[in-house]
Amino acid sequence: MTALTSLELRTKITSDARLELWLEEAAVPRPTAGEVVVRVDAAPINPSDIILLLGPADLSTLEVRGTPERPVLTASVPDSALPALAARLDAALPVGNEGAGVVVDAGSKVRHLIGRLVAFRSAAGTYAQHRVVAAADCMALPEGVSAEAGASAFINPLTALAMVETMRREGHTALVHTAAASNLGQMLNRLCLTDGIELVNIVRNSKQADLLRNIGAKYVPDSTSAGFQEDLTTALDETGATLAFDAIGGGTMAETILVAMEAIATKKMAQYSRYGSPVHKQIYLYGVLDAGPTIIHRRFGTAWGVGGWLMTWCLDKFGAQVAAKLRERVAAELTTTFASRYSSKVTLVEAMEPEVIRQYAKRATGEKFLMLPNGRSVDDGATGANV
Ligand SMILES: NC(=O)c1ccc[n+]([C@@H]2O[C@H](COP(=O)([O-])OP(=O)(O)OC[C@H]3O[C@@H](n4cnc5c(N)ncnc54)[C@H](OP(=O)(O)O)[C@@H]3O)[C@@H](O)[C@H]2O)c1
């Protein structure tokens, strides 16, 4: 096979407080025995990719230079944000956590994968035309599943499954989820409905509440409605949920949930205790949709925890066997429980247009973007197994 090159998106935040985005032509290394070369046909733009891609840049200052085929974007970054970015300053970083495409070359041990359509994850960035990946990090897509349908097979599906697994392992029986109309939130609803798990969905407008009710959600407290506190308390009482996954992170949501959980737990105590209820209440801050400080006034007894949570580290903790089982379930339910929808599809160059950036940076409900690193022409109808 002739040497391949790959056009790839890079992001950098400089020590003089500037964001730079550009496309770089990189040589594609030959795969080692257990690796494959994937032509990346589709890759979602997830909130965690947006954080890496744009950092805290002021998007009103975006400027385009370069040429139409090779744009170079810059924007200013607030000086106050630099200390927290120290570990990435002046480094050119690849972006994109997951994607799907056709295997176009493979090492000696995995040559049977050539021609297969796979989903994969890669720390080396999926906003690239080609990516060399360990075959173990790929999921062969089932028959009939396209690259587009498989592009989000790793992050959100495995996160929803890992949330449920965490719930079981830590002795809880029901879940609370915030920013619940997200792509992940909709998936979690389908999963919980299938598995018979009670789920309390906290949303921030009535449109989101309707969206979730239409897919079968029973408990959907709206944080902007007058009856929020009461609706949340009723939902927690009826479900017995003592574990919450909070994607918002900043603000007072974690405190609000803990207060409501504690009120229910103390109501069930036969006797007053100055230490509050012994029932453990746990909040995992697993997203940074609000990058402001997490505000917690401790008014919910002593049996509680607030911590960070990352799907990847959870899967490592669960072990290879459990992780493989979860992946098998994702593959089997990719077009049902774990289906993702996209509002727009963009090429590498289109993804660098300021107006487009401002749109996907909103991370709005139902507005997930799909990157097509090899352009639209690649949509050749390839689907899993039968390629
Ligand atoms: N820790 C992990 O392992 C892990 C793994 C996967 C995903 N995640 C996180 O999961 C979250 C959801 O991901 P996704 O891909 O499903 O996102 P998505 O489909 O892009 O949806 C984002 C949702 O967040 C809402 N939102 C945005 N800013 C908000 C704010 N300040 N307060 C409340 N809601 C807000 C949006 O609602 P509006 O329309 O109202 O703005 C939208 O419903 C993200 O935070 C992501 O980083 C974490």
The ligand as an SDF file (V2000), in Angstrom:
LIG
                    3D

 48 52  0  0  0  0  0  0  0  0999 V2000
  -17.6290   11.9480   32.5180 N   0  0  0  0  0  0  0  0  0  0  0  0
  -17.8420   11.1580   31.4770 C   0  0  0  0  0  0  0  0  0  0  0  0
  -17.2980   10.0490   31.3980 O   0  0  0  0  0  0  0  0  0  0  0  0
  -18.7300   11.6150   30.3510 C   0  0  0  0  0  0  0  0  0  0  0  0
  -18.9390   10.7630   29.2660 C   0  0  0  0  0  0  0  0  0  0  0  0
  -19.8370   11.1650   28.2620 C   0  0  0  0  0  0  0  0  0  0  0  0
  -20.4920   12.3890   28.3530 C   0  0  0  0  0  0  0  0  0  0  0  0
  -20.1990   13.2040   29.4330 N   0  0  0  0  0  0  0  0  0  0  0  0
  -20.9070   14.4930   29.5750 C   0  0  0  0  0  0  0  0  0  0  0  0
  -22.3020   14.2660   29.4120 O   0  0  0  0  0  0  0  0  0  0  0  0
  -22.9260   15.4750   29.0640 C   0  0  0  0  0  0  0  0  0  0  0  0
  -23.9250   15.2220   27.9470 C   0  0  0  0  0  0  0  0  0  0  0  0
  -23.2490   14.8690   26.7570 O   0  0  0  0  0  0  0  0  0  0  0  0
  -24.0660   14.7720   25.3820 P   0  0  0  0  0  0  0  0  0  0  0  0
  -23.1180   14.3670   24.3190 O   0  0  0  0  0  0  0  0  0  0  0  0
  -25.2520   13.9230   25.6060 O   0  0  0  0  0  0  0  0  0  0  0  0
  -24.4980   16.3100   25.1960 O   0  0  0  0  0  0  0  0  0  0  0  0
  -25.4800   17.0190   24.1620 P   0  0  0  0  0  0  0  0  0  0  0  0
  -26.3200   16.0400   23.4560 O   0  0  0  0  0  0  0  0  0  0  0  0
  -24.6330   17.9770   23.3930 O   0  0  0  0  0  0  0  0  0  0  0  0
  -26.4680   17.8460   25.1200 O   0  0  0  0  0  0  0  0  0  0  0  0
  -26.0340   18.8380   25.9890 C   0  0  0  0  0  0  0  0  0  0  0  0
  -27.2240   19.1590   26.9080 C   0  0  0  0  0  0  0  0  0  0  0  0
  -26.7530   19.9770   27.9720 O   0  0  0  0  0  0  0  0  0  0  0  0
  -27.6980   21.0100   28.1860 C   0  0  0  0  0  0  0  0  0  0  0  0
  -26.9540   22.1160   28.7650 N   0  0  0  0  0  0  0  0  0  0  0  0
  -25.9470   22.8220   28.2260 C   0  0  0  0  0  0  0  0  0  0  0  0
  -25.4870   23.7260   29.0950 N   0  0  0  0  0  0  0  0  0  0  0  0
  -26.2310   23.5700   30.2280 C   0  0  0  0  0  0  0  0  0  0  0  0
  -26.2310   24.2070   31.4970 C   0  0  0  0  0  0  0  0  0  0  0  0
  -25.3730   25.1850   31.7990 N   0  0  0  0  0  0  0  0  0  0  0  0
  -27.1500   23.8000   32.4120 N   0  0  0  0  0  0  0  0  0  0  0  0
  -28.0270   22.8190   32.1360 C   0  0  0  0  0  0  0  0  0  0  0  0
  -28.0630   22.1730   30.9640 N   0  0  0  0  0  0  0  0  0  0  0  0
  -27.1670   22.5430   30.0190 C   0  0  0  0  0  0  0  0  0  0  0  0
  -28.2900   21.3090   26.8260 C   0  0  0  0  0  0  0  0  0  0  0  0
  -29.5620   21.8760   27.0110 O   0  0  0  0  0  0  0  0  0  0  0  0
  -30.0020   23.3150   26.4040 P   0  0  0  0  0  0  0  0  0  0  0  0
  -30.5660   23.0250   25.0350 O   0  0  0  0  0  0  0  0  0  0  0  0
  -31.0070   23.8050   27.3820 O   0  0  0  0  0  0  0  0  0  0  0  0
  -28.7590   24.1720   26.3590 O   0  0  0  0  0  0  0  0  0  0  0  0
  -28.3620   19.8970   26.2290 C   0  0  0  0  0  0  0  0  0  0  0  0
  -29.5780   19.2550   26.5890 O   0  0  0  0  0  0  0  0  0  0  0  0
  -21.7870   16.4360   28.6820 C   0  0  0  0  0  0  0  0  0  0  0  0
  -21.5590   17.3100   29.7690 O   0  0  0  0  0  0  0  0  0  0  0  0
  -20.5940   15.5160   28.5070 C   0  0  0  0  0  0  0  0  0  0  0  0
  -19.3620   16.1440   28.7230 O   0  0  0  0  0  0  0  0  0  0  0  0
  -19.3400   12.8490   30.4010 C   0  0  0  0  0  0  0  0  0  0  0  0
  1  2  1  0
  2  3  2  0
  2  4  1  0
  4  5  1  0
  4 48  2  0
  5  6  2  0
  6  7  1  0
  7  8  2  0
  8  9  1  0
  8 48  1  0
  9 10  1  0
  9 46  1  0
 10 11  1  0
 11 12  1  0
 11 44  1  0
 12 13  1  0
 13 14  1  0
 14 15  2  0
 14 16  1  0
 14 17  1  0
 17 18  1  0
 18 19  2  0
 18 20  1  0
 18 21  1  0
 21 22  1  0
 22 23  1  0
 23 24  1  0
 23 42  1  0
 24 25  1  0
 25 26  1  0
 25 36  1  0
 26 27  1  0
 26 35  1  0
 27 28  2  0
 28 29  1  0
 29 30  1  0
 29 35  2  0
 30 31  1  0
 30 32  2  0
 32 33  1  0
 33 34  2  0
 34 35  1  0
 36 37  1  0
 36 42  1  0
 37 38  1  0
 38 39  2  0
 38 40  1  0
 38 41  1  0
 42 43  1  0
 44 45  1  0
 44 46  1  0
 46 47  1  0
M  CHG  2   8   1  16  -1
M  END
$$$$
